[in-house]
Amino acid sequence: MSAQETSSQTEPSQVLEMARRARAAADILRAAPTGAKNAALEAMAERLQSKMPEIAAANAADIAAAQERGLESPTLRRLGFGPEKIGSRVRALTEIAALPDPVGEEKSVHSENGLRATKRRVPIGVIGVIYEARPHVTINAGALCLKSGNAVLLKGGSEALNCNRLLGELWQESLEQAKLPATAVQVIATSDRDAVRQLLSLDHLVDLVIPRGGPGLIQAVTKQTQIPVIKHSHGICHVYVDAHADLDKARAIIFDSKTYAPAVCNAMETLLVHRAVADELLPPLAEDFKSVGVVLRGCGQTCALVPWAEPVSEEDWGVEYLDLILAVRIVESLEEAVLHIGRFGSGHTDAIASEDAESIRQFVEEVDSGVVLINASTMFNDASRLGMGAEIGISSDKIHARGPMGLRELTCEKWVIEGNGHVFRAAQERSDEV
Amino acid sequence: MSAQETSSQTEPSQVLEMARRARAAADILRAAPTGAKNAALEAMAERLQSKMPEIAAANAADIAAAQERGLESPTLRRLGFGPEKIGSRVRALTEIAALPDPVGEEKSVHSENGLRATKRRVPIGVIGVIYEARPHVTINAGALCLKSGNAVLLKGGSEALNCNRLLGELWQESLEQAKLPATAVQVIATSDRDAVRQLLSLDHLVDLVIPRGGPGLIQAVTKQTQIPVIKHSHGICHVYVDAHADLDKARAIIFDSKTYAPAVCNAMETLLVHRAVADELLPPLAEDFKSVGVVLRGCGQTCALVPWAEPVSEEDWGVEYLDLILAVRIVESLEEAVLHIGRFGSGHTDAIASEDAESIRQFVEEVDSGVVLINASTMFNDASRLGMGAEIGISSDKIHARGPMGLRELTCEKWVIEGNGHVFRAAQERSDEV
């Protein structure tokens, strides 16, 4: 039997029961020892390894179905989950198991007249993650929620149905093996949108929803729910090359920001170049891009310098290509670059290449994005390079978590205030006397 | 002319323009020096002082109108804004001016191969605060948003219309005096609910909505908006007296938790008493309450010990009285108390009175509330007693801020990553070699 033949879909009516079980699992996970959580992660890593052929086959069935439906190449690239990507998730699980557990951390906040206030880090509870057809998220999001003591309901794009369903089964086996509730990580495997609607209505059972995807997905989620949401929205990311840039560095940063992983949200989509350096920078840079098949869409001045560039349209500035396409604009000043980013950007990841302290100061202060980079590739908006170990995604919100969201951002703090018969009336009187 | 005669209401169609002006103000406030923000706060303190008779008169007009409409005593108590309460806000403004400014704080997060990542504290942007008819919030919320560099749109309950409108004018004058944009603090003064609907639709202009109030207000807000929300919802707060409590301490804590400020969200609404100590505790405690007019609503066993107590109904356990009424239940065990709190509580503020380390440990671990107190009055869920200076309210959410929400919780962090031509490809290759 192929994976496709065995798949039965989650019925929307089942989602309520799944959320109830997640809630019960969360009550146990809240106090679960780090060792048990790590054991589940390691058991999952072993299963990914031993079931690699089955997982790859389920993914191949998903890809074949997607090709039949005529889906585009960025979607197919994200959907792919072959041996190499599975192997990388095996390593990720081992790395997440090795990360310190943030749950239970305490910090003393205040002490006054014998009253001691501390903050204790605790899991959030039940988290719903809604994402596109990227099977690696089924591993990553599951692992990070579990390690941070949360129960999670995973709803990936329906193109990845077969693969996600199998990964959900492996999660359950791994949790059981570690003597943790099997419902701590559950996959909602269906192409029926009513299941998402159902999930989003459960504000008495679900504490947080994390939607990862483009503006359409994000808006559909925020419109339908009263549950708190941390959006992982699209990145329209810019690199601005200042008049005072080191052009060799700039050229390398730009190439890396566009080509290292074009399908990720922090890949550069628009390049802004100060007119003073455009003549020197753009022609050789265009050669770099041409050699790897990047399409350039340029403003009039850009096209004059790079004859093979296509003319850019006003709409291009607001598009997240997620592909080997780059919009290029020559600007008159840093102010013009900042205004462009404010108008068309998504507040995600923006970089400046400059050797001038004042340009850098101004750019960092005026660009209101979650991650602002100086003389570095936009690819460095990445938890593994920022000492966070691993990320569930990159928050495009300002609330709770901004930028890469790791284990700590999947927890919250609870106040514990200890007195010895302290009453407020007396405390106020004491302070009124002062 | 009385304040009532001069009042013209904000039209719903004006709210969009107000939000645009708030956005523009936020762009300036983001980089405003602490001194200018403090000058506006001090100017507002002076105005509150010098305009005290006018403010009190506007408030008296509001109260008279509310009495005419037959509103209940807790509403009238919250609405009151006479010289004493105004004086307390003058002091609050001075205190907020004296607090350290969290904006601009930097912390180094990570450094690797010459790439340095820091987090810089920045304002959130434009905040909408929606609250009941409590004029002191028009001062507090305005002051805290301003000090933390945010522009704010204040929409208080329509019963406080006259008073809030006048306070809004004083905010504008104070901001102008400090050479800050007058639209940094704006009052939406209207009883037309379309104005709130309009505000909640502006997700491209407003970054955060803070609703403060009961479940009805909170739900109306979360249903209507796609803007991130931090709920300041109702507190159904408990004190549990353990079998191993010091009853003298318990008695004092309970009395303070109920009577110090019965109309605030962290006042105790339900008392849970372990059966082993009920006989000894309840009769004298009931005398304390009787002497100040607190109505007791007890379970069967409670009524047997306190004959004048009214019988409690099942519905009482889920009610936030905000008044001199207390529900009392005798429980068989700590487990029963924890289950009661989990079922009926609102996760806001809950306390245990006990001298037993194991009881305390279990209560703190199993009660999933924002603030858990040990041998201290629930009144200590208060920013001024927790080293935070002042609070915009008490968050009942787990996301971004939990418990008292002060200046720091009104900001967010932005990543600033500085390299020297760093590209990700090279960094990954280096780490693959390891």
Interface residues (C-beta under 8 A of the other chain):
Chain A: R30 A31 V109 H110 E112 L115 A117 R120 V122 I124 G125 D203 D207 L208 Q219 T222 K223 Q226 P228 V229 I230 D246 D248 K249 A252 I253 F255 D256 Y260 V364 E365 D368 S369 G370 V371 V372 L373 I374 N375 A376 S377 M379 F380 N381 D382 R385 L386 G387 M388 D397 K398 I399 H400 R402 G403 P404 C412 E413 K414 W415 V416 I417 E418 G419 N420 G421 H422 V423 F424 R425 A427
Chain B: R30 A31 V109 H110 E112 L115 A117 R120 V122 I124 G125 D203 D207 L208 Q219 T222 K223 Q226 P228 V229 I230 D246 D248 K249 A252 I253 F255 D256 Y260 V364 E365 D368 S369 G370 V371 V372 L373 I374 N375 A376 S377 M379 F380 N381 D382 R385 L386 G387 M388 D397 K398 I399 H400 R402 G403 P404 C412 E413 K414 W415 V416 I417 E418 G419 N420 G421 H422 V423 F424 R425 A427
